[in-house]
Amino acid sequence: MTNELVSTKYTFACDPEACDVLIELTSSDGFGFPSGVMEITCPCGRKPVLLSVVNATIAPITQTKEEKMEYYPETETIGSDALHSTAVPYNPDLLVTYKVIRGYSDPEYTTSKVASLEWDLHNGRQSQKTVGMLQSNINTVKDIITEAYGDSDDQETLRAIAEALSIPLTRTVEWTASIEVSGTIELDLLSDYDTDLESEITDNLFADSHNGNIEVIDQEVCHVREC
């Protein structure tokens, strides 16, 4: 009978905002020595986060008809796109310790079964789809309110809907303005006086806004003259 093979099992998770994959990799040198630090690249091209490292024992495949084990043919895959490893049984009851990231607060470590993590990942993907759909609907309502608000006989109702959905009652207006600016400048008396005056003002005078609601898109200096 084949002896049991002592190996090291690594569990990784890729970016939940992107491909959202849980990757499990079991490695062994054939002699039972523990493996060192392992780094892998997800098929999406990112470096996944290492969640846990545990010793694993691969039993010889000698099951009878009463001992059914679920195998992926030649591979093990957890998630949508995952790294493949050779002849490792899928175990939904496997306990995995991983880090829970909560913004900038200290990380929290917890332990769950693989089956529970699979459902968490699935529910997270469904929630992202729902949020995206709701945001699209809110943007549509914003467009409707913006177009109808000025001519509506019931602006109070439109305002209440906008406040309930956190929609700002604003619209984008294109504008032009003329500004008369005067000042002083030091010029070289030995140079072309008129040319220097116009080029210095044109190259160095510009308009800006200290109000975040005003965006200066284009500007042009015109009619430079000496007072």
Backbone as CSV, one residue per row, in Angstrom:
resi,resn,N_x,N_y,N_z,CA_x,CA_y,CA_z,C_x,C_y,C_z
1,MET,0.844,-1.193,0.000,0.000,0.000,0.000,0.878,1.241,0.000
2,THR,0.473,2.251,-0.754,1.242,3.488,-0.851,1.196,4.249,0.460
3,ASN,2.351,4.760,0.906,2.394,5.542,2.139,1.721,6.892,1.934
4,GLU,1.237,7.464,3.070,0.643,8.787,3.006,1.714,9.830,2.691
5,LEU,1.331,10.838,1.946,2.258,11.874,1.522,1.994,13.142,2.335
6,VAL,2.984,13.566,3.143,2.849,14.775,3.952,3.217,15.984,3.086
7,SER,2.293,16.930,2.987,2.478,18.081,2.101,2.103,19.365,2.839
8,THR,2.204,20.490,2.125,1.821,21.791,2.667,0.726,22.381,1.783
9,LYS,-0.363,22.809,2.432,-1.503,23.343,1.685,-1.580,24.858,1.890
10,TYR,-1.588,25.603,0.771,-1.680,27.058,0.788,-3.067,27.468,0.284
11,THR,-3.645,28.480,0.918,-4.927,29.025,0.480,-4.756,30.510,0.200
12,PHE,-5.135,30.916,-1.007,-5.010,32.303,-1.444,-6.386,32.848,-1.830
13,ALA,-6.532,34.175,-1.782,-7.749,34.841,-2.269,-7.328,36.015,-3.137
14,CYS,-7.956,36.126,-4.313,-7.650,37.243,-5.199,-8.611,38.392,-4.919
15,ASP,-8.383,39.524,-5.546,-9.120,40.763,-5.303,-10.628,40.539,-5.425
16,PRO,-11.408,40.725,-4.320,-12.857,40.502,-4.396,-13.570,41.503,-5.288
17,GLU,-12.903,42.644,-5.596,-13.508,43.630,-6.481,-13.271,43.286,-7.943
18,ALA,-12.406,42.274,-8.190,-12.071,41.926,-9.574,-12.551,40.507,-9.898
19,CYS,-11.615,39.528,-9.907,-12.012,38.170,-10.310,-12.610,37.381,-9.161
20,ASP,-12.329,37.755,-7.881,-12.976,37.148,-6.714,-12.792,35.636,-6.705
21,VAL,-11.530,35.184,-6.575,-11.217,33.760,-6.668,-10.558,33.281,-5.380
22,LEU,-10.942,32.097,-4.940,-10.270,31.413,-3.840,-9.419,30.304,-4.440
23,ILE,-8.112,30.314,-4.157,-7.177,29.368,-4.756,-6.557,28.504,-3.655
24,GLU,-6.573,27.207,-3.850,-5.976,26.279,-2.899,-4.899,25.467,-3.617
25,LEU,-3.688,25.476,-3.085,-2.557,24.818,-3.726,-1.864,23.915,-2.718
26,THR,-1.688,22.654,-3.051,-0.985,21.704,-2.190,0.325,21.316,-2.857
27,SER,1.448,21.462,-2.122,2.759,21.143,-2.687,3.493,20.166,-1.781
28,SER,4.400,19.376,-2.380,5.201,18.425,-1.615,6.481,18.129,-2.380
29,ASP,7.561,17.864,-1.613,8.816,17.505,-2.273,8.979,15.996,-2.384
30,GLY,7.967,15.254,-1.896,8.037,13.799,-1.971,8.708,13.155,-0.768
31,PHE,9.312,13.954,0.104,9.998,13.402,1.276,9.353,13.845,2.584
32,GLY,8.317,14.725,2.516,7.640,15.142,3.729,8.210,16.377,4.379
33,PHE,9.222,17.030,3.723,9.764,18.255,4.296,8.769,19.390,4.091
34,PRO,8.619,20.315,5.065,7.683,21.434,4.888,8.151,22.371,3.773
35,SER,7.213,22.894,3.060,7.537,23.812,1.971,7.851,25.200,2.519
36,GLY,8.563,25.997,1.723,8.904,27.353,2.148,7.840,28.344,1.748
37,VAL,8.242,29.634,1.637,7.312,30.675,1.266,6.855,30.472,-0.178
38,MET,5.572,30.566,-0.406,5.012,30.319,-1.727,4.375,31.599,-2.258
39,GLU,4.716,31.984,-3.472,4.084,33.106,-4.149,3.576,32.630,-5.498
40,ILE,2.345,33.001,-5.828,1.766,32.603,-7.102,1.142,33.818,-7.772
41,THR,0.791,33.657,-9.025,0.095,34.698,-9.776,-1.239,34.140,-10.231
42,CYS,-2.303,34.877,-9.948,-3.646,34.468,-10.369,-3.732,34.543,-11.903
43,PRO,-4.564,33.727,-12.533,-4.735,33.829,-13.985,-5.140,35.224,-14.456
44,CYS,-5.722,36.051,-13.539,-6.097,37.418,-13.927,-4.889,38.340,-13.968
45,GLY,-3.712,37.861,-13.475,-2.494,38.664,-13.501,-2.137,39.318,-12.188
46,ARG,-3.025,39.246,-11.184,-2.747,39.866,-9.890,-2.036,38.889,-8.955
47,LYS,-1.406,39.438,-7.908,-0.808,38.632,-6.854,-1.857,38.412,-5.770
48,PRO,-2.360,37.186,-5.582,-3.385,36.962,-4.562,-2.811,37.044,-3.151
49,VAL,-3.697,37.258,-2.162,-3.310,37.357,-0.756,-3.274,35.962,-0.142
50,LEU,-2.177,35.655,0.580,-2.056,34.371,1.254,-2.929,34.381,2.508
51,LEU,-3.903,33.457,2.572,-4.817,33.401,3.713,-4.334,32.451,4.808
52,SER,-3.851,31.277,4.415,-3.454,30.291,5.416,-2.448,29.306,4.837
53,VAL,-1.644,28.728,5.740,-0.686,27.675,5.386,-0.851,26.575,6.423
54,VAL,-1.223,25.380,5.984,-1.427,24.262,6.909,-0.773,23.013,6.344
55,ASN,-0.418,22.096,7.252,0.078,20.798,6.819,-1.077,19.978,6.270
56,ALA,-0.824,19.219,5.245,-1.867,18.393,4.635,-1.314,17.007,4.376
57,THR,-2.134,16.020,4.592,-1.754,14.631,4.342,-2.623,14.065,3.241
58,ILE,-2.006,13.649,2.168,-2.742,13.065,1.047,-2.735,11.552,1.219
59,ALA,-3.923,11.003,1.461,-4.024,9.568,1.668,-3.956,8.838,0.336
60,PRO,-3.475,7.583,0.325,-3.463,6.805,-0.923,-4.884,6.582,-1.416
61,ILE,-5.043,6.608,-2.729,-6.376,6.463,-3.316,-6.714,4.984,-3.369
62,THR,-7.352,4.517,-2.317,-7.708,3.086,-2.231,-9.167,2.933,-1.829
63,GLN,-10.033,3.925,-2.132,-11.403,3.854,-1.677,-12.148,2.725,-2.364
64,THR,-13.104,2.149,-1.643,-13.970,1.104,-2.187,-15.253,1.744,-2.677
65,LYS,-16.213,0.916,-3.072,-17.488,1.436,-3.548,-18.213,2.194,-2.455
66,GLU,-17.989,1.804,-1.186,-18.653,2.489,-0.081,-17.969,3.805,0.268
67,GLU,-16.731,4.008,-0.166,-15.958,5.198,0.154,-15.857,6.084,-1.088
68,LYS,-16.828,6.945,-1.242,-16.853,7.816,-2.416,-16.201,9.149,-2.085
69,MET,-15.249,9.547,-2.899,-14.595,10.846,-2.757,-14.780,11.612,-4.052
70,GLU,-15.050,12.887,-3.944,-15.286,13.720,-5.120,-13.982,14.338,-5.588
71,TYR,-13.596,14.041,-6.831,-12.354,14.556,-7.405,-12.668,15.359,-8.653
72,TYR,-11.885,16.407,-8.841,-11.841,17.030,-10.150,-10.830,16.262,-10.979
73,PRO,-11.131,15.948,-12.226,-10.187,15.170,-13.032,-8.879,15.912,-13.249
74,GLU,-7.824,15.414,-12.591,-6.473,15.950,-12.732,-6.320,17.352,-12.159
75,THR,-7.407,17.952,-11.643,-7.307,19.328,-11.155,-8.163,19.518,-9.926
76,GLU,-7.887,20.600,-9.214,-8.767,21.080,-8.153,-9.020,22.546,-8.412
77,THR,-10.275,22.959,-8.456,-10.614,24.338,-8.750,-11.623,24.832,-7.739
78,ILE,-11.303,25.951,-7.076,-12.240,26.602,-6.168,-12.395,28.031,-6.659
79,GLY,-13.609,28.433,-7.039,-13.805,29.758,-7.601,-13.998,29.650,-9.104
80,SER,-14.048,30.795,-9.773,-14.331,30.807,-11.200,-13.105,30.468,-12.029
81,ASP,-11.981,31.124,-11.751,-10.734,30.881,-12.469,-9.673,30.656,-11.417
82,ALA,-9.146,29.457,-11.288,-8.205,29.185,-10.212,-7.001,28.430,-10.727
83,LEU,-5.957,28.401,-9.891,-4.757,27.652,-10.205,-5.056,26.174,-10.009
84,HIS,-4.531,25.330,-10.883,-4.808,23.907,-10.818,-3.680,23.182,-10.083
85,SER,-4.060,22.207,-9.265,-3.085,21.313,-8.654,-3.504,19.884,-8.956
86,THR,-2.655,18.929,-8.704,-2.857,17.574,-9.195,-3.498,16.665,-8.150
87,ALA,-4.599,15.988,-8.521,-5.200,14.900,-7.759,-5.394,15.218,-6.284
88,VAL,-6.025,16.346,-5.977,-6.355,16.700,-4.592,-7.869,16.662,-4.442
89,PRO,-8.404,15.956,-3.457,-9.854,15.844,-3.314,-10.491,17.161,-2.898
90,TYR,-11.687,17.394,-3.397,-12.447,18.569,-2.981,-13.141,18.246,-1.660
91,ASN,-12.906,19.086,-0.660,-13.473,18.846,0.664,-14.233,20.087,1.111
92,PRO,-15.563,20.098,0.996,-16.337,21.280,1.379,-16.293,21.568,2.873
93,ASP,-15.893,20.574,3.687,-15.842,20.753,5.140,-14.454,21.155,5.641
94,LEU,-13.515,21.382,4.712,-12.173,21.787,5.110,-12.225,23.143,5.813
95,LEU,-11.579,23.249,6.979,-11.535,24.500,7.720,-10.394,25.365,7.202
96,VAL,-10.685,26.620,6.922,-9.702,27.570,6.402,-9.673,28.803,7.307
97,THR,-8.479,29.188,7.740,-8.311,30.409,8.521,-7.874,31.526,7.585
98,TYR,-8.576,32.655,7.644,-8.272,33.751,6.735,-8.446,35.092,7.449
99,LYS,-7.940,36.124,6.807,-7.959,37.466,7.376,-9.151,38.254,6.849
100,VAL,-9.929,38.828,7.760,-11.059,39.679,7.391,-10.574,41.132,7.376
101,ILE,-10.637,41.773,6.213,-10.154,43.144,6.061,-11.322,44.099,6.226
102,ARG,-11.200,45.020,7.188,-12.252,45.991,7.454,-11.667,47.404,7.329
103,GLY,-11.480,47.866,6.103,-10.944,49.201,5.873,-9.545,49.337,6.431
104,TYR,-9.335,50.393,7.247,-8.014,50.663,7.796,-7.888,50.181,9.244
105,SER,-8.876,49.466,9.750,-8.798,48.958,11.111,-7.895,47.731,11.159
106,ASP,-7.555,47.291,12.367,-6.703,46.112,12.522,-7.396,44.895,11.926
107,PRO,-6.640,44.018,11.236,-7.264,42.837,10.613,-7.783,41.869,11.662
108,GLU,-8.804,41.128,11.285,-9.414,40.132,12.163,-9.298,38.770,11.491
109,TYR,-8.915,37.759,12.230,-8.750,36.413,11.679,-9.926,35.541,12.102
110,THR,-10.431,34.768,11.177,-11.554,33.884,11.474,-11.386,32.584,10.710
111,THR,-12.130,31.561,11.098,-12.037,30.233,10.483,-13.410,29.808,10.000
112,SER,-13.482,29.363,8.754,-14.744,28.913,8.164,-14.498,27.687,7.293
113,LYS,-15.584,26.986,7.010,-15.491,25.867,6.083,-15.425,26.388,4.644
114,VAL,-14.847,25.578,3.768,-14.751,25.943,2.358,-16.144,26.214,1.777
115,ALA,-17.126,25.374,2.145,-18.486,25.545,1.628,-19.050,26.903,2.028
116,SER,-18.778,27.337,3.261,-19.252,28.641,3.717,-18.589,29.770,2.942
117,LEU,-17.267,29.638,2.696,-16.559,30.664,1.928,-17.091,30.743,0.498
118,GLU,-17.407,29.611,-0.066,-17.947,29.607,-1.429,-19.252,30.400,-1.504
119,TRP,-20.118,30.211,-0.496,-21.379,30.943,-0.481,-21.144,32.429,-0.231
120,ASP,-20.184,32.749,0.649,-19.866,34.152,0.897,-19.404,34.842,-0.385
121,LEU,-18.535,34.155,-1.144,-18.042,34.718,-2.398,-19.177,34.878,-3.407
122,HIS,-20.039,33.876,-3.466,-21.188,33.948,-4.393,-22.103,35.105,-4.025
123,ASN,-22.436,35.216,-2.727,-23.323,36.295,-2.282,-22.680,37.662,-2.512
124,GLY,-21.337,37.747,-2.333,-20.642,39.010,-2.589,-20.747,39.418,-4.043
125,ARG,-20.598,38.445,-4.954,-20.720,38.756,-6.385,-22.139,39.208,-6.728
126,GLN,-23.139,38.537,-6.129,-24.525,38.919,-6.395,-24.812,40.314,-5.865
127,SER,-24.232,40.637,-4.691,-24.443,41.973,-4.116,-23.832,43.043,-5.002
128,GLN,-22.642,42.776,-5.563,-22.006,43.743,-6.456,-22.862,43.988,-7.699
129,LYS,-23.446,42.922,-8.232,-24.314,43.074,-9.403,-25.543,43.908,-9.051
130,THR,-26.112,43.646,-7.854,-27.306,44.393,-7.434,-26.992,45.872,-7.238
131,VAL,-25.852,46.166,-6.602,-25.455,47.551,-6.384,-25.262,48.274,-7.718
132,GLY,-24.605,47.614,-8.664,-24.395,48.216,-9.980,-25.709,48.514,-10.686
133,MET,-26.668,47.579,-10.596,-27.969,47.767,-11.239,-28.733,48.920,-10.586
134,LEU,-28.724,48.974,-9.231,-29.428,50.044,-8.524,-28.819,51.407,-8.825
135,GLN,-27.479,51.484,-8.907,-26.824,52.754,-9.222,-27.201,53.216,-10.624
136,SER,-27.320,52.264,-11.555,-27.740,52.618,-12.914,-29.165,53.168,-12.913
137,ASN,-30.029,52.558,-12.096,-31.412,53.043,-12.001,-31.462,54.443,-11.388
138,ILE,-30.631,54.683,-10.361,-30.592,56.001,-9.728,-30.124,57.059,-10.723
139,ASN,-29.125,56.718,-11.541,-28.638,57.671,-12.554,-29.737,58.007,-13.559
140,THR,-30.558,56.997,-13.901,-31.675,57.253,-14.819,-32.698,58.181,-14.196
141,VAL,-33.023,57.950,-12.903,-33.967,58.824,-12.201,-33.406,60.241,-12.114
142,LYS,-32.094,60.382,-11.888,-31.471,61.708,-11.828,-31.669,62.454,-13.144
143,ASP,-31.456,61.771,-14.267,-31.636,62.414,-15.568,-33.087,62.876,-15.751
144,ILE,-34.028,62.025,-15.314,-35.450,62.368,-15.470,-35.797,63.592,-14.637
145,ILE,-35.345,63.604,-13.360,-35.646,64.732,-12.477,-35.010,66.011,-12.990
146,THR,-33.761,65.931,-13.448,-33.056,67.121,-13.944,-33.779,67.741,-15.129
147,GLU,-34.278,66.891,-16.025,-34.962,67.397,-17.214,-36.340,67.965,-16.872
148,ALA,-37.033,67.357,-15.903,-38.424,67.728,-15.640,-38.592,68.751,-14.526
149,TYR,-37.569,68.958,-13.695,-37.737,69.754,-12.474,-38.183,71.199,-12.759
150,GLY,-37.503,71.858,-13.704,-37.794,73.273,-13.956,-39.215,73.515,-14.415
151,ASP,-39.801,72.611,-15.199,-41.147,72.807,-15.749,-42.220,72.059,-14.973
152,SER,-41.843,71.382,-13.902,-42.809,70.565,-13.160,-43.704,71.417,-12.267
153,ASP,-44.990,71.003,-12.155,-45.928,71.661,-11.243,-45.844,71.068,-9.841
154,ASP,-45.052,70.010,-9.688,-44.929,69.361,-8.380,-43.443,69.190,-8.046
155,GLN,-42.767,70.315,-7.905,-41.331,70.268,-7.615,-41.049,69.688,-6.230
156,GLU,-41.998,69.803,-5.315,-41.809,69.245,-3.975,-41.632,67.738,-4.024
157,THR,-42.459,67.069,-4.822,-42.352,65.607,-4.947,-41.030,65.216,-5.575
158,LEU,-40.630,65.936,-6.628,-39.350,65.634,-7.264,-38.198,65.855,-6.288
159,ARG,-38.278,66.923,-5.468,-37.234,67.186,-4.475,-37.185,66.071,-3.431
160,ALA,-38.358,65.580,-3.005,-38.408,64.496,-2.012,-37.792,63.216,-2.567
161,ILE,-38.076,62.907,-3.838,-37.491,61.716,-4.466,-35.970,61.860,-4.557
162,ALA,-35.512,63.041,-4.946,-34.071,63.282,-5.068,-33.376,63.133,-3.717
163,GLU,-33.978,63.663,-2.657,-33.374,63.548,-1.334,-33.349,62.108,-0.858
164,ALA,-34.401,61.343,-1.150,-34.450,59.932,-0.732,-33.372,59.100,-1.409
165,LEU,-33.020,59.465,-2.633,-32.011,58.711,-3.392,-30.651,59.397,-3.386
166,SER,-30.492,60.453,-2.556,-29.227,61.213,-2.464,-28.791,61.754,-3.825
167,ILE,-29.765,62.265,-4.582,-29.491,62.843,-5.894,-29.371,64.358,-5.748
168,PRO,-28.230,64.950,-6.093,-28.104,66.411,-6.015,-28.915,67.071,-7.125
169,LEU,-29.667,68.093,-6.773,-30.469,68.803,-7.761,-29.601,69.862,-8.432
170,THR,-28.764,69.414,-9.325,-27.855,70.294,-10.059,-27.882,69.943,-11.535
171,ARG,-27.384,70.846,-12.359,-27.203,70.569,-13.784,-25.955,71.291,-14.265
172,THR,-25.350,70.800,-15.309,-24.121,71.373,-15.849,-24.455,72.456,-16.870
173,VAL,-23.881,73.649,-16.689,-24.138,74.789,-17.573,-22.824,75.240,-18.194
174,GLU,-22.790,75.346,-19.526,-21.616,75.897,-20.201,-21.683,77.421,-20.136
175,TRP,-20.530,78.074,-19.898,-20.526,79.512,-19.720,-19.284,80.133,-20.355
176,THR,-19.383,81.424,-20.646,-18.230,82.223,-21.063,-18.260,83.520,-20.264
177,ALA,-17.101,84.099,-20.014,-17.020,85.350,-19.249,-15.834,86.159,-19.728
178,SER,-15.949,87.479,-19.625,-14.852,88.382,-19.972,-14.336,89.029,-18.695
179,ILE,-13.020,89.046,-18.526,-12.411,89.610,-17.329,-11.435,90.703,-17.758
180,GLU,-11.568,91.873,-17.193,-10.640,92.978,-17.450,-9.592,92.960,-16.348
181,VAL,-8.326,92.759,-16.723,-7.243,92.641,-15.749,-6.214,93.732,-16.015
182,SER,-5.728,94.362,-14.955,-4.668,95.369,-15.107,-3.565,95.071,-14.114
183,GLY,-2.356,95.496,-14.420,-1.233,95.237,-13.536,0.014,95.918,-14.055
184,THR,1.160,95.527,-13.537,2.438,96.085,-13.984,3.382,94.969,-14.367
185,ILE,4.384,95.292,-15.162,5.377,94.314,-15.599,6.686,95.049,-15.899
186,GLU,7.818,94.435,-15.599,9.127,95.000,-15.889,9.615,94.465,-17.234
187,LEU,9.928,95.355,-18.180,10.381,94.952,-19.503,11.755,95.564,-19.793
188,ASP,12.524,94.872,-20.613,13.846,95.333,-21.026,13.685,96.443,-22.071
189,LEU,14.255,97.612,-21.799,14.124,98.740,-22.714,14.856,98.505,-24.039
190,LEU,15.806,97.569,-24.043,16.586,97.319,-25.258,15.926,96.291,-26.172
191,SER,14.827,95.704,-25.767,14.159,94.688,-26.585,12.952,95.287,-27.298
192,ASP,12.277,94.435,-28.096,11.069,94.871,-28.807,9.958,95.047,-27.784
193,TYR,9.645,96.260,-27.459,8.764,96.593,-26.341,7.366,95.980,-26.506
194,ASP,6.710,96.241,-27.648,5.333,95.804,-27.853,5.225,94.281,-27.912
195,THR,6.185,93.651,-28.604,6.166,92.186,-28.727,6.370,91.525,-27.377
196,ASP,7.317,92.039,-26.602,7.581,91.466,-25.284,6.378,91.602,-24.361
197,LEU,5.697,92.730,-24.415,4.540,92.944,-23.557,3.445,91.919,-23.856
198,GLU,3.128,91.736,-25.119,2.061,90.803,-25.489,2.438,89.361,-25.171
199,SER,3.676,88.955,-25.493,4.082,87.567,-25.268,4.158,87.240,-23.775
200,GLU,4.669,88.200,-22.973,4.756,87.958,-21.532,3.373,87.792,-20.916
201,ILE,2.445,88.651,-21.278,1.090,88.567,-20.733,0.389,87.300,-21.226
202,THR,0.501,87.038,-22.527,-0.188,85.868,-23.101,0.322,84.562,-22.499
203,ASP,1.636,84.477,-22.282,2.230,83.226,-21.794,2.044,83.016,-20.291
204,ASN,1.871,84.083,-19.540,1.926,83.946,-18.082,0.649,84.322,-17.344
205,LEU,-0.322,84.901,-18.038,-1.565,85.262,-17.373,-2.604,84.181,-17.633
206,PHE,-3.227,83.694,-16.572,-4.249,82.670,-16.734,-5.315,82.837,-15.667
207,ALA,-6.483,82.246,-15.917,-7.613,82.330,-14.989,-7.811,80.986,-14.304
208,ASP,-8.170,81.049,-13.029,-8.458,79.842,-12.260,-9.641,80.123,-11.342
209,SER,-10.174,79.076,-10.744,-11.324,79.235,-9.854,-11.009,78.643,-8.493
210,HIS,-11.445,79.336,-7.433,-11.305,78.821,-6.076,-12.593,78.163,-5.601
211,ASN,-13.546,78.016,-6.502,-14.821,77.378,-6.188,-14.856,76.023,-6.885
212,GLY,-15.062,74.966,-6.113,-15.046,73.627,-6.694,-16.156,73.369,-7.683
213,ASN,-17.213,74.212,-7.682,-18.315,74.024,-8.623,-18.008,74.608,-9.999
214,ILE,-16.973,75.434,-10.076,-16.616,76.083,-11.345,-15.375,75.409,-11.919
215,GLU,-15.490,74.939,-13.138,-14.360,74.316,-13.822,-13.986,75.165,-15.034
216,VAL,-12.744,75.650,-15.056,-12.258,76.437,-16.193,-11.711,75.456,-17.232
217,ILE,-12.384,75.356,-18.357,-12.015,74.375,-19.387,-11.071,74.979,-20.422
218,ASP,-11.338,76.218,-20.855,-10.530,76.842,-21.896,-10.384,78.326,-21.583
219,GLN,-9.300,78.921,-22.027,-9.095,80.346,-21.800,-8.175,80.914,-22.880
220,GLU,-8.342,82.209,-23.140,-7.529,82.878,-24.161,-7.325,84.328,-23.739
221,VAL,-6.089,84.806,-23.814,-5.783,86.203,-23.500,-5.921,87.042,-24.771
222,CYS,-6.776,88.079,-24.715,-7.033,88.907,-25.905,-6.784,90.394,-25.576
223,HIS,-6.462,91.159,-26.590,-6.397,92.617,-26.494,-5.399,93.094,-25.426
224,VAL,-4.174,92.630,-25.539,-3.134,93.111,-24.621,-2.681,94.493,-25.073
225,ARG,-2.703,95.451,-24.176,-2.329,96.826,-24.537,-1.740,97.530,-23.313
226,GLU,-1.023,98.582,-23.577,-0.471,99.398,-22.497,-1.494,100.467,-22.122
227,CYS,-1.688,100.640,-20.815,-2.651,101.646,-20.360,-2.088,103.049,-20.533
